[in-house]
Amino acid sequence: MKLRRWLAAGAVAVVTATALNVVPATAGRPYDPAAQSLRELAKRHGLYVGTAVDMAALNDAAEPRYRELAASEFSTVTAENVMKWESLEPTRGTYNWGPADELIDFARKNNQRVRGHVLVWHNQLPAWLTSGVADGSISKAELRQILRNHITAVVTHFKGKIWQWDVVNEAVSDPWDTPSTLHYKGFWAQNLGPGYIADAFRWARAADPKALLFYNDYNIEAFGSGNPADDKTQFVYNMARDLRAKGVPIDGVGAQGHLGTQYGNFSTLQVAAALRKFAGLGLATALTEVDVRSQITEGVEAGDSAEINPRLQASAANFSVLMQACLAERHCLSFTLWGFTDKHSWVPGAFSDPPEGLATVYDENYQPKLAYHELKSDLIFSGPPYVLPRIPQHPRR
């Protein structure tokens, strides 16, 4: 899908150089905060702004702009796929570290931190593992040991190079699943029971005492009914509270932030309240996989501005809600986009009935959208007394 460019860049007023901690402007060189990158603007808040990285795009010599923006706009990077189990250990006992090590090297050269994604997830598992469990050649006891070995091997390999690990990802069901009452779902819960979550955090901590360890999930940006039977955020909150009470070394909770303009989404106050409540448990928070998708109608495909512009505006508003909420909560350490250009977004491949897209802050020609400028505006115009620098999180033992 190739969409015509329908973007309007808004003017951004100048704030003082003192407030932004930059070199003072001169008559011959006025300071323009809008010319600064996201990572530069976030620096004064102590906030890290990141992106998921598609390694094929990063290494594509025909697309230097992808590498340039990945390096210049962001202070953290996340492996979109190359740290997932099927990529790291496609054959049992044989690890392919190369692509992930390339990302680590890219981050080092560009003075970026790395979010490790992901140690335990029920998707993108290697075939040898799932088929072995299915045919009975891998027993439940052996499966637990395999999981422990995998976590230990991966965290040890990247020890000292990962700032935050998504230790367990998407372990909780949704209200539209069967049964509708929220529960622990997926391959690991089915085969090992929910105790694997605490085990995973303990094994990860043993392998790297200094990395921050996160639970990561979608649809936990704001509280709903407050009933853990149907409110996923409340379910995850209770889970995190119970893990903390048992001494499990969980350091943070990541809200993915996959939103859609066709839904009734949250206010900044709702999201900030959720982040604040998790912080009340002594946990860091992060927005870990932010994108805002829209349905792609025939009018959008045809370039009808009457259909495109409302989607771009709604997208910008949703990105801004998440950024403002993160800025408002001092324990929100990072804000990560799940890809930054529509040219390499996962959304069209995952949502095809009906088709969806337009999910990132740059279009397919690497031109910034309204959402990009709104994120910048949030970073520029936020400050005391309601927005203060981040409070660092220290790994739990």
C-alpha angles and dihedrals in degrees: 000000000000115000125194115244111265103168134134120197113216122218115252121208121233121254124198121283090229092060092050096044093234136132108287117258121249132205089258095043113034115194116247113189091193088067091062123095124249090253092052094048092047093051096082089056092050086240124141116217115200148170139212109247127221103211094204090057092043091055097041107115089199090063108051091154091069092057092042094054094041088056101040106037101044137060095193134039132199126198106244092203115339096087094051117109098251089054097044099043109020089155119042111262095006117100125199103206096161104097094041091048088052090057091048089052091048090052093048092052091050097043093246133146121231130229109206113224120213142354102161124022133139093229132069093026119156116265093235089062101046095040091047091055092044095053094041097245089118112055125209091253091050091046091057090051091047090054092049091049092049095050091046094048095047098043091044092050091054096035112148092012101077122076098186128015123203091218098176122018130197099344095154128079128231128244090250093057124096114285094032093211107097115257143153108285143188142043098317098046091046094052105030105020124237092297088084089078095064090041092054093053093047093049092047092050091050090054096047120016093186106050119097110242119216139187107218130199146148128243093033098106094110140010121257126182094346089233110122089211091072107004107085094192091054091047091053091044091054090046092052091046091052093047090052091048089055092051095250108161098241111150104179152359122233121208107202098210100212100163136170130212091222092066133075098254134190136281122239089249092056094051093043090052091054093048090048092052092052089048087055087067089059092258132136117230135207139181098232113176108020121179134134115214130196134200112260109224128183087261092055091048090051092052097250105171091202088067099032100049097056089051093050091048094048090047092052091050092053094048088050094050091057094044094048091048091050092049091050093056112064093204091061098102105178144019114204128188116214092231125331106225131056088223090072103026121136092215102086090051093049100040113047105137095084098007116243135188143124086102104142139063097251126054125231090276092054092253114145117248130214088269091062092052092047091053088052091049091052090053093045100046100038120097147118140011096025100025115051133165119286122272108232118238121221122209115258121234 
